[in-house]
Amino acid sequence: MGMTGKDVVQFMKENDVKSVDFKFMDFPGLWQHVTFPAAHITEEVFEEGHGFDGSSIRGWQPIHASDMLLMPDPNTMVVDPFYDRKTISLICNIEDPITREGYSRDPRYVARKAEAYLKSTGIGDVIYMGPEAEFFIFDDVRYSTQPGHSFFYVDSKEAQWNTGREENPNLAYKPRYKEGYFPVPPTDALANLRNEMVQVMEECGINVECQHHEVATAGQAEIDMRFAPLVEMADKLNLFKYVVKNVAKRNGKTATFMPKPVLNDNGSGMHTHQSIWKDGKPLFAGDGYGGMSEMGLHYIGGILKHSRALAAFAAPTTNSYKRLVPGFEAPVNLAYSSRNRSAAVRIPMYSPSPKAKRIELRFPDPSCNPYLAFSAMAMAGIDGIQNKIDPGEPLDKDIYGLSPEELSEIPSLPGSLEEALDALEEDHEFLLKGDVFTEDVIETWLDYKMNSEATKVHMAPHPIEFELYYDI
């Protein structure tokens, strides 16, 4: 049995809770919130919801149909660790106040429908997601875009580019480019800060497996959570990002999940582990390649078939494609392997246990909306299982040793957000099954991403263009 509204109200009384924070996700993928005095939250609120203006949320209702309901989910209750007054946090579903149905553009509703669709197929009863979200911790970030100038400036006391800076004194020990994985302190200057993040996450009910410095200089980090069912994991990833950003800020630093904030060093990805279970048993373990079952390989087949469209949700920013560049370690090759990390899909071989058998999709990044990205991945894999899609031969050769002819036979990810959006427009039937995604959701995503993001970046003069062309 899960929590009920009655349980939440009882907890508030017993623990002298002063405020209640309702959190929900906008369409592109940012958490939003509204806070109430504790006295306002009664058992009835969990049945009747709280009205708000949906027209002010990015990608949502038009102004003439703007009334929406916030419906708090009692199972998501945590004590918010960042408020001075004792505050509990509840994640909300969004409902239409007239029909009382879930709102189709609420990302969490899409994810709830994806879980329900899996069960309805009889394939399995739970799909687990395990994202490895990477991020950067900086000391100073400034940016500006004006008609006559544009710039960004990021800085870190850890950054290799600061070895010659006068720091009164400069104590060196700055990770070399692409050598941040895993030197001990003092070169890793952020271990204590990451431990503080982990402590707060654990206090919020997030099961953390490990934390470490990542490959790049300038404060790249990774904290790994234990896998969980799709909707629960998306909830936890939002809480994870919230904790990372706020713990960084209260320590005088700033954290970003932007995929590629630093030139000429590794970007931040979000390798996402996935498996389907039924009746408490893992379904991806078998005697096929990499210890996979036929179902697991068909899931990979679906992922690979639809990867170019998936990229529009899993790598959904123009900045994502500064990371996904061919010729580096980036997983741009639409193939699978048990070892090759340049393949889009890897089959981890760390453990012989059937319970550990899973696939790892390597091209997503943490700029995504996790509800939509996880749902899209699940729908692609389910499509592969339903249609018994053969994933082809594994890519076990060294990608850098392949001839141009061999390399040309391996399909690759889109090279830009525009290409990914085009791929989604052409290939999204698999997302519409079970009414998980709707045509309206797809069209709204395509329109928002193209007009509010891709075109905006496309139209802006770039500093490197001055370097290349000013004297032309």
N, C-alpha and C positions, 0 to 999 in steps of 0.2 A: 504493500500500500504506500502511495506517495503522500506528500503533504497536502493538506486542505487549507482553504481560507480560514477555517476555524483554528487550525493549528498555528497559522501565521499570527492571527490576532492574539491567541494565547501567549505565543512567544513574545510578542510586543509588550504585553502586560507584565509578564514575568521578568523581562529584562530591561524595563524602563526605556523602551525605544522612543525617541523623540520625533523622528522623521522617517518617511518612507519614500524611497526613490523608485519611480517607474522608469525602466529603460527599454528601448526598442531600437530597431535598426532601420535607417532610411534605405532607399533603393540602391544607391551606389555602394553603401557598406560602412557608414559611420554610425556609431551609437549615439542616440539622442536620449534626453531624460527630462522628467518633470518631478518635482519634489513636493510632498504633502506633509503637513503636521500629522503626527500619529493619530490624533483623535478623528481625522477625516477617514481613516481606513477601517471599515467595518467588514463583517462577513459578506454583507450585501454587495460591496464593491467587487468581490470576486465573481459574483453572478451577473451584476448589472454593468460593470465596467465604468470607465471614466471618459467622458467626451473630450475631444480636442480637435483642432483645425488641421486636417490632413493636407490642405492646399499649400501649407508653408513647408512641407517636407519634400526634399528633392525627388523628382520622378513620380510624385504621387498625384492625388486627386486634383481635378480642375476646381476652380473657385466656386462654381455653382453646385458642386456636390462634395463639399469639403468636410462635412461632419463625419468623424470616425470615433470608434471606441477603443480605448486601451483596456485590454483584459489581462490582468496580472496572472502569471503562472506560479502557484504556490511552491512548486518543486524547485524553483530557481532562487529561492530566498537565500541571501547571504548578508552578513553584516558588512556594510561598505567600509573599507578600511581607511578612507581618505576624508571623511567628514569630521568636524570637531564635535558636533552633536551626534549622539548615538543614532545611526541611520541604518535601516535595512534596505536592501536593493532587491527588486523583483523585475524579471524580464517579462515583457508583455507580448501577447498576440494582438493583432489588429482585427477588429470586426466592423462590418457595415452596420450602422445603428438601426437600419430599417429591416434588412433581411436577417440580421444576426449571423450571417455567414462570414467565414474568414475572408479577409481582403486579399484579392488575387495578387496585388503588388507588394504585399508584406513578405519580405524574404523568408521570415521564419515559417510562414504558412506554406511556402513552396517546399521547404525542407520537411515539414510535417507530412505533407502530401507524398514526398519521395519515400519516406519511411513506410507510409501506409501502402503505397504502390508495391513496394518490395513484398510486403506480407500478402497482398492480394494475388500476386503471381504464384505464390506457393514455393518460390525458389528458396527463400530463407525468411527468417523472422527478425533478423537484425543485421545491419551493415555497420561495421566499425570503421571509424576514421581516426588516424593518428598523425596530425600535422607537426612538422618540425619547422617552426617559424623562426627565421633569422631576422636580426634587426641591428641597427647601428646606434651607439650611444655617443653623442657629441657634446662638446663643451660650449659651442657657439654656432648658431645658424642664422644667417641673414640672407634675404633675397628680395629682389625688387624687379618689377617689369613696368617700364614706362615707355611712352612713345619715343623718347630720345635715349633711353638706356635700359639695359637689363643685365642682371648678374645674380649669381648665387655664391655664397661663401659658407663652407662648413669647416669646422676646426675641432681638433681633439688633441689633448695633451699627449695622447698615445700615438698620434699620427707620425709616420715615418718622415713626412715632409717637414716636420718641425725639429729634426735632429740638429739643425744649425741655428735655431731661434734662441735669442737671449731670454731666458726664463728666470734668471736671478735666484738660484742657479738652474740650468738645464741638467737634469739628472740622467738623461739618455734613457736606456731601456725602453725603446719604442719598437713595436713589432715591425719587422721588415715587410715590404709589400708581399702579399700572398704567403706570408709565413706566420700568421696569427694562430695557427692550429697546431698544437696546444701549448705554448711555452708557459712555464710556471711564473708566478709573481717574482720579481717586480715587473717583468716584461708585460705580463697580464696584469694591468693596473686596475681591472674592473671586477675581479673575482668577488670581493666583498659586496659590491653593489649588486651583482647578479645573485649572490646568496640572500641578500635582503629581499630581492624580487621573489625568489623561490619561497622564502619564509612567508611573505604576504600571500602568495598564491596558495600555499598549503593551508593557511588560516581561512582562505576563501573556499576550501574544498577542492582545489585542483590537485590532482595526483601528479607530481613532478618526478620524472625519472632521472634527469641529470641536467647540468648546465655547464657550458664551456665557452671559451673564446672561439670565434670563428676565424676563417682564413685571412680575411682582409685586415689591414692596419686600421687605425682610427676608430677602434672600439666596436668592431663587429662581434655580435654575440648570438648564442643560441641557447634556448631553454626548451627541453623536450618534455611534453606531457604524455602520460599513459593514454592509450587509445580509449575511445568511448563511442557509444552509438551516435549516429549522424547529428541529430538535433542537439543532443547534449554536448557533443564536441564543438559544434558551432557556437553554442552559448559560452562554453568554456574558453574558446579562442578569443571571443570578444572580451571576456573578463581578463584573460591573459594580457591582451594588448593594453587594456585599461590599467592594469597593475604595472606593467612595464613603463608606460608613459608617466604615470603619477609617481612611482618610486624614483624614477630618474629625475623628475622635476623637483621633488622635495630634497634631492641631493644636489641641486644646482646644475643638473645636466638635462639633456633633452634626447629622447629616443624617437627613431623613425623606422617604420616598416616599409618605406619606399624601397623598391627593388634595387635601384642603382644610383645612390647619391654620390659615389666616389668614382672618379675617372681612373681607368687603368688598374683597378683591383676588383676583387670578386664582388658580385652583387648578392643581395639577400633573396634566397628562395624559400619555398615552403614545401619540401618533399612531403607527400601525403600518403601514408600507409593505409591500405584498404583491405578488408576481408568480409565475407558473408558467412554467417553462422545460422544454424537451424536446430532447434531443440537442444541448445547448449553445445552443439558440435561444430567444429570448423569445417567448412566445405571446400576450401582452396587447397588442402593437403592431399597429395596423391603420389603416383609413381611416374608422372610425366616429367618433362624438362624442368629442372630446378626444384623437383619435389612437388610440383603442382598437379592438381587434379585437372580433369578435362574441363570442368566448370571454371576453374581458375584461369586456364588458358583462354577459354572463350571470353571471360571477362576482360582479359588483356586485349583480345581481338576487338571487342567493342570499344575499349578505350582508344586503341590505335586508329581504328576506323574513323572515330569522331574527334580525334585530338585537335585538329585544326579549328573546329567549331568550339570545342571545350576551352580553347585558349581565350576566347572572348570573355569567359567567366573566370577562368583560373589564373590568367595573366592579363588582367583587364585594364592596364594603364599604358599610356604611351611610353612611360619609363620602364615598363616590364621588358620591352624589346631592346633596351640598352643592355639588359642582362642576357637575353636569349639571342646571342650572336654566334653564328657558326665559326668553328675553328678553335674554340676555347673549350673549357670544361662544361659549358652550358649544355643541358640535355635537349638539344634541338632535333635529334634524329628520332623519327617515329618508328622505333623498333624496341625490342625488349631483350634483356640479358640478365644473367644471374650475377654478373660482375661489372659489366661495362657501365660506368657512371655517365657516359655521354649519351646513353640511350634514354628515351623518354620514360620507359618503364623498366624498373629493376626488380628482381626477385631477391630479397635479402636472404642471405645464407648463414646468418649468425647462429641460428639454433635449429637442431633437428626436430624439435617438438612440433607436432601437427598444429598445436594451438598458436604457434608463432608464424605459421605459413600465411603470407600476405603478399600483396604487390605494393610497390612504392612508385607513385607517379611523381616525376622529378621536375616537371616544368612549371607547376603552380608557384605563385609567390604570395606573400602575406598582404599585398595591397588588395586582395580579392574580398568580395563579400562572401564569407564562409558558408552561409546558408545556400546561396545560389551556386557557388563553386562545388561544394560537396554534393549537392543534389544533381548537378549536371554530370559529375563524374560517375555517380551511382547509376544514373539513367543510361549513360553510355555503356557501362559494364553490364547492366541488366540486358540491354539490347544485344550485346555480344553473346550472352548466355542463351537468350531466347532464339537467336538466329544462328547459334553455333558458329560464330565467326572465327575462322582460323587466323591466329596472329602471325602466321608465316614462320620463317626460320629466325632463331635468335641471333642477335648481333654479338658474337663473342670475340670477334677480332678487335685488334687495336684500331679504333676509328682513324687515328692519325696515320696508320700504315696502309689504309685502303687506297687503291688506285682511283683516279677521277671517275673511271667507268663504274667501279663498284659503289663509290659514294653516290653517284647520280641515281642509282637504283633505290636508295633509301629515301623515302619521303621525309620532309622536314616540316617543322612548325612554321606558321606565318612569320614574316619578317617585320611586321608592324601591327599596331592595333587595328588600322584600317583593314588589313588583310584578314585578321582574325574576325572582325565584324562581318566582312564579306562571306567568310566561310560559315559563320553562324547563320547568316541569312539563307545560304544555300542548303544547309544541313542542320535542321532542327526538329524534324519529325519525331525523332526518338525522344525528345524532351517533352513532347505533347502527350505522350501516353499517360493514361490515368489522370489527365488534366493536371499533371504536376506543374509544368510550366504551361502558360497559355499563350496564344498568339499575341495578345496584348502585352504580356510581360516581355516576350521576345522583341516585339516592335519598340516598346518603350526603352528597353535596354539599348537596342541598336541606335535609336534616335538620340538618347541621352549621351551615350559614349561618343558618337560621331560628332554631334553638334556642340556639346559642352566641353569635350576634352580633345578628341583627335584634331578637329578642325582648328580649334583654338591654338594648339601647339603648332600645327602645320602652317598657320598664318604668321607666326612670330619670327622675325629675323633672329638668327642664332649667332652668338659670338664667334664661333668657328667659321661662319660664312664671311665675317670681316677678315679673319686671318687668311682665308682662301682667296677671296675675291675683291677686297677693297681696292687693290691697285690694278685691277683688270683693265 
